[in-house]
Amino acid sequence: MEEDSKFQSKEASSKGFLVRIDQLQQLKGINSPITYMSVKRNIKWDGFQLAKVNNGRVEWIESTDLKKFGEKAVKPPSQKQKPVYLGRFFEKIMTYVTPTGEIFIGGQEYRKILSRERTTTSEGLINYEDLLLFYFDVEGKLKAQYGACRDEMNRESKSMLTPQELILSPDGNAIYWIYGEIGGFKKNGIFSDDWSKFSEAKLLYYPAVAKIDLGRGQMGDFTIIGQNDTGEQVYFSHPDFSHVLSEDGKQLLFLGENKSGNQIWLGQMNLWSK
């Protein structure tokens, strides 16, 4: 087979079948934004496949059987349930590649609902549920699958994707998984049926952070940011600007306010590995 780094036209014979790769860059995913599909497809996948392409050449392709996700599932120590990827009803939110080439893919499970639990959207009737984080090595082999059950399961938290972010520790031995809890809306005395005054409402958002030990593959419990000593959520932050990483990468700074908005709050979390 003649080499062609641009994938313009290739043919290969395997077990009597002719495989043709023609204009590979024009192929479209089943639920890719390129296809202009807005409805989530009810498809049950058999496996999860990753490929690395470098300078137009495929370096490796790795396929993970769905059983592996259950075998390598990890949860926070105090969490009762262990969410597992089942090959369907999952929406990817983020991708993160470490400096050494390891790969993280984070997303969220969702459930299609029959009753009108919330307003119909372009995605249909769905509720967003548990968070999943896949951890692959430099060759695309699954090392661990982390699962988090959110504390808040109200109408607002079910109706929108949960923000997620990963931050690598300064020494590269740990990674911090940050997601946002949504406690609902503060209506300012207005019950939200009056949509003309919806802009007066405030999203009650606050972050949660868990440390993942990359060497052992284990994770700790999530620390909820903005709670008082009794576990009451006192402070809330903005979903687009909930935290700032210090220049040396050793501290996370959180900025927020109380529910009424008359107190400003600043918090700090040290990032460490040992």
Disulfide bonds with the S-S distance in Angstrom:
none
